[in-house]
Amino acid sequence: DFAESYIKPFGKIFLNLIKFIVVPIVLFSIMCGIISMSDIKKVGSIGLKTVVFYLCTTAFAVTIGLVGGNLFRGLFPVVATTDLSYEAAEATSFMDTLVNIFPSNFISPMAEANMLQVIVMALILGFAIILVGEKNVRVVNAFNDLNEIFMKCMEMILKLSPIGVFCLLCPVIAANGPAIIGSLAMVLLAAYICYVVHAVVVYSLTVRTLGGLSPLKFFKGMLPAIMFAFSSASSVGTLPINMECTEKLGTSREIASFILPLGATINMDGTAIY
């Protein structure tokens, strides 16, 4: 198949480049965001508001997912065609999850692209640099320079995004075109209706009430990030494009660089709905 053999590899190259830039972008952007605020109380205040906001949007997403799923089940009863059974994996306890957030090694979180651990590293380093005080000028300048360098790398990679997105979408459509009409159609339809409801209702209201921004302007500005998220199915992979879009919409870099990497790892509304 031509699309699978010759178009998909170029999509993978683009996705690999995005994954390559994500860890340094998250690490240095959060650190520089914290340093630029230069006040641990301010960082704590913004962090608390952000986490509360993410919990609220996820709660809305779960509610919309449950309502949509139950409505569809009532309207279109699913007829079982096989005797397949599914055994759920044992859930990780809250305490184990909490322990796993904190890295035991300086290199492994970056090598494994463990985003929560990278965020914890960035927070600890950022707070430490603030607490060092006046001696930190050289380190601050060095990290700001590194942040600029990786942002420039990101810009270079993002120039390839139209080609990359095309190469990612083309094989999917070529392979799944007829299959989309099959047995998964109702599940996909229910999920996508819920995604649209969540985006249009929850995000539009949030943007209008909290941001004072027109929802149409917001969705138009965020379209490149939405398209890339759709084609790559990666929250963290979409992060560089997401940051660029929000900055163009008027978000300050210090805020975007702090809260967006956090959202990419702990605020997965689409996954919650699904």
C-alpha positions as CSV (number, residue, x, y, z in Angstrom):
1,D,0.0,0.0,0.0
2,F,1.6,3.3,-1.2
3,A,0.2,5.5,1.6
4,E,1.5,3.0,4.3
5,S,4.9,2.4,2.7
6,Y,5.9,5.8,1.4
7,I,3.7,8.6,3.0
8,K,3.4,7.3,6.6
9,P,7.3,7.2,7.3
10,F,7.4,11.0,6.7
11,G,4.6,11.5,9.2
12,K,6.6,9.4,11.7
13,I,9.7,11.5,11.1
14,F,7.7,14.6,11.9
15,L,6.2,13.0,15.0
16,N,9.7,11.9,16.1
17,L,11.0,15.4,15.8
18,I,8.1,16.7,17.9
19,K,8.8,14.1,20.6
20,F,12.5,15.0,20.5
21,I,11.7,18.7,21.3
22,V,9.0,18.1,23.9
23,V,11.1,17.2,27.0
24,P,13.5,20.2,26.7
25,I,10.6,22.5,26.0
26,V,8.7,21.3,29.1
27,L,11.8,21.4,31.3
28,F,13.1,24.8,30.3
29,S,9.8,26.5,29.7
30,I,8.4,25.6,33.2
31,M,11.7,26.6,34.8
32,C,11.9,29.9,33.0
33,G,8.2,30.5,33.7
34,I,8.8,30.0,37.4
35,I,12.0,32.1,37.4
36,S,10.3,35.0,35.6
37,M,7.6,35.1,38.2
38,S,10.4,35.4,40.8
39,D,8.0,34.8,43.7
40,I,7.2,31.3,45.0
41,K,3.8,32.5,46.4
42,K,2.8,33.8,43.0
43,V,3.8,30.4,41.4
44,G,1.8,28.6,44.1
45,S,-1.3,30.8,43.6
46,I,-1.3,30.3,39.8
47,G,-0.6,26.6,40.2
48,L,-3.5,26.1,42.6
49,K,-5.9,28.0,40.3
50,T,-4.7,25.9,37.3
51,V,-5.1,22.5,39.1
52,V,-8.6,23.5,40.3
53,F,-9.6,24.6,36.8
54,Y,-8.3,21.3,35.3
55,L,-10.2,19.3,37.8
56,C,-13.4,21.2,36.9
57,T,-13.0,20.7,33.1
58,T,-12.2,17.0,33.6
59,A,-15.3,16.6,35.8
60,F,-17.4,18.2,33.0
61,A,-15.8,15.9,30.5
62,V,-16.6,12.8,32.6
63,T,-20.2,14.0,33.0
64,I,-20.7,14.6,29.3
65,G,-19.1,11.3,28.5
66,L,-21.4,9.4,30.9
67,V,-24.5,11.2,29.7
68,G,-23.6,10.7,26.0
69,G,-22.7,7.0,26.5
70,N,-26.0,6.3,28.3
71,L,-28.1,8.2,25.8
72,F,-26.5,6.3,22.9
73,R,-26.9,3.0,24.7
74,G,-30.6,3.7,25.2
75,L,-31.1,4.8,21.6
76,F,-28.9,2.2,19.9
77,P,-28.7,-1.0,22.0
78,V,-25.5,-2.8,21.2
79,V,-25.9,-6.4,20.1
80,A,-23.0,-8.7,21.3
81,T,-21.6,-10.7,18.4
82,T,-18.8,-12.6,20.2
83,D,-18.0,-14.2,23.6
84,L,-15.0,-12.0,24.1
85,S,-14.3,-11.1,27.7
86,Y,-12.1,-8.4,29.1
87,E,-10.2,-8.6,32.4
88,A,-9.3,-5.2,33.8
89,A,-5.7,-4.7,34.9
90,E,-5.1,-4.1,38.6
91,A,-5.4,-0.4,39.4
92,T,-2.4,1.4,40.8
93,S,-3.0,2.7,44.3
94,F,-3.0,6.5,44.9
95,M,0.1,6.3,47.1
96,D,2.0,4.4,44.4
97,T,1.0,7.0,41.8
98,L,2.1,9.7,44.2
99,V,5.5,8.1,44.8
100,N,6.0,7.6,41.0
101,I,5.6,11.3,40.3
102,F,8.9,12.0,42.1
103,P,12.0,11.0,40.2
104,S,14.8,8.9,41.8
105,N,17.2,9.7,38.9
106,F,18.1,13.0,37.2
107,I,18.4,11.5,33.7
108,S,15.8,8.8,33.5
109,P,12.7,11.1,33.5
110,M,14.1,12.9,30.4
111,A,15.3,9.7,28.7
112,E,11.9,8.0,29.3
113,A,9.9,11.3,28.6
114,N,8.0,10.8,31.9
115,M,6.3,14.2,31.8
116,L,5.1,14.3,35.4
117,Q,8.6,13.6,36.7
118,V,10.0,16.2,34.2
119,I,7.5,18.8,35.6
120,V,8.5,17.9,39.2
121,M,12.2,18.4,38.2
122,A,11.4,21.7,36.6
123,L,9.5,22.9,39.7
124,I,12.3,21.9,42.1
125,L,15.0,23.5,40.0
126,G,12.9,26.6,39.4
127,F,12.2,27.1,43.1
128,A,15.9,26.5,43.9
129,I,17.0,29.2,41.4
130,I,14.6,31.7,42.9
131,L,15.8,30.9,46.5
132,V,19.5,31.2,45.6
133,G,18.8,35.0,45.1
134,E,21.2,37.5,43.5
135,K,23.8,34.8,42.7
136,N,21.5,33.2,40.2
137,V,21.9,35.8,37.4
138,R,24.3,33.7,35.3
139,V,22.2,30.5,35.7
140,V,19.0,32.5,34.9
141,N,20.6,33.9,31.7
142,A,21.9,30.5,30.7
143,F,18.5,28.8,31.1
144,N,16.7,31.6,29.3
145,D,19.2,31.3,26.4
146,L,18.6,27.5,26.4
147,N,14.8,28.1,26.4
148,E,15.2,30.4,23.4
149,I,17.3,27.9,21.6
150,F,14.8,25.1,22.0
151,M,11.9,27.4,21.1
152,K,13.8,28.2,17.9
153,C,14.2,24.5,17.3
154,M,10.5,24.1,17.8
155,E,9.7,26.9,15.3
156,M,11.9,25.1,12.7
157,I,10.1,21.8,13.3
158,L,6.7,23.4,13.2
159,K,7.4,24.8,9.7
160,L,7.1,21.2,8.6
161,S,3.6,20.7,10.3
162,P,1.4,21.0,7.1
163,I,3.4,18.2,5.5
164,G,3.7,16.2,8.7
165,V,-0.1,16.4,9.4
166,F,-0.9,15.4,5.8
167,C,1.5,12.4,6.0
168,L,0.0,11.3,9.3
169,L,-3.7,11.6,8.2
170,C,-3.4,10.2,4.7
171,P,-2.6,6.6,5.7
172,V,-5.2,6.6,8.4
173,I,-7.9,7.6,6.0
174,A,-6.6,5.3,3.3
175,A,-6.7,2.3,5.7
176,N,-9.8,3.0,7.7
177,G,-12.1,4.7,5.2
178,P,-14.5,1.8,4.7
179,A,-13.9,0.4,8.2
180,I,-15.2,3.5,9.9
181,I,-18.7,2.6,8.7
182,G,-18.4,-0.8,10.5
183,S,-19.1,-1.9,14.1
184,L,-17.1,0.9,15.8
185,A,-19.2,3.6,14.1
186,M,-21.6,4.1,17.0
187,V,-18.9,4.3,19.7
188,L,-16.9,6.7,17.6
189,L,-20.0,8.8,16.8
190,A,-20.9,9.0,20.5
191,A,-17.4,9.9,21.5
192,Y,-17.1,12.6,18.8
193,I,-20.5,14.1,19.6
194,C,-19.3,14.4,23.3
195,Y,-16.0,15.9,22.2
196,V,-17.8,18.6,20.2
197,V,-20.3,19.3,23.0
198,H,-17.4,19.6,25.5
199,A,-15.4,21.9,23.2
200,V,-18.3,24.1,22.1
201,V,-20.1,24.3,25.5
202,V,-17.4,24.0,28.2
203,Y,-14.5,25.7,26.5
204,S,-16.6,28.4,24.8
205,L,-18.1,29.4,28.1
206,T,-14.7,29.3,29.9
207,V,-13.0,31.4,27.2
208,R,-15.9,33.9,27.2
209,T,-16.3,34.2,31.0
210,L,-12.7,33.8,32.3
211,G,-10.7,35.0,29.3
212,G,-13.1,37.6,27.8
213,L,-12.3,36.2,24.4
214,S,-14.7,35.4,21.5
215,P,-15.1,31.6,21.2
216,L,-14.8,31.9,17.4
217,K,-11.5,33.8,17.7
218,F,-10.3,31.2,20.2
219,F,-11.1,28.2,18.0
220,K,-9.7,29.9,14.9
221,G,-6.5,30.6,16.8
222,M,-6.3,27.1,18.2
223,L,-7.1,25.3,14.9
224,P,-3.5,24.3,14.1
225,A,-3.1,22.7,17.6
226,I,-6.6,21.0,17.3
227,M,-5.7,19.6,13.8
228,F,-2.3,18.3,15.0
229,A,-3.8,16.8,18.2
230,F,-6.4,15.0,16.0
231,S,-3.9,13.6,13.5
232,S,-1.2,12.6,16.1
233,A,-3.4,11.5,19.0
234,S,-0.8,12.9,21.4
235,S,-1.4,15.6,24.0
236,V,2.3,16.0,24.8
237,G,3.2,15.9,21.2
238,T,0.8,18.8,20.5
239,L,2.4,20.9,23.3
240,P,4.8,23.0,21.1
241,I,2.0,23.9,18.6
242,N,-0.3,24.6,21.6
243,M,2.2,27.0,23.1
244,E,2.6,28.9,19.8
245,C,-1.2,29.2,19.3
246,T,-1.9,30.5,22.8
247,E,0.9,33.1,22.6
248,K,-0.5,34.3,19.3
249,L,-3.9,34.7,21.1
250,G,-2.3,37.0,23.7
251,T,-1.3,34.7,26.5
252,S,2.0,35.8,28.2
253,R,4.9,33.3,27.7
254,E,5.5,33.0,31.4
255,I,2.0,31.8,32.1
256,A,1.8,29.6,28.9
257,S,5.1,27.9,29.7
258,F,4.0,27.0,33.2
259,I,0.4,25.9,32.8
260,L,0.3,24.2,29.3
261,P,2.9,21.5,30.1
262,L,1.0,20.8,33.3
263,G,-2.3,20.5,31.3
264,A,-0.8,18.2,28.7
265,T,-0.1,15.6,31.4
266,I,-3.0,16.0,33.9
267,N,-5.9,17.5,32.0
268,M,-6.9,14.9,29.4
269,D,-10.5,15.7,28.8
270,G,-10.8,13.7,25.6
271,T,-9.4,10.6,27.3
272,A,-11.9,11.2,30.2
273,I,-14.8,11.3,27.8
274,Y,-13.6,8.3,25.9
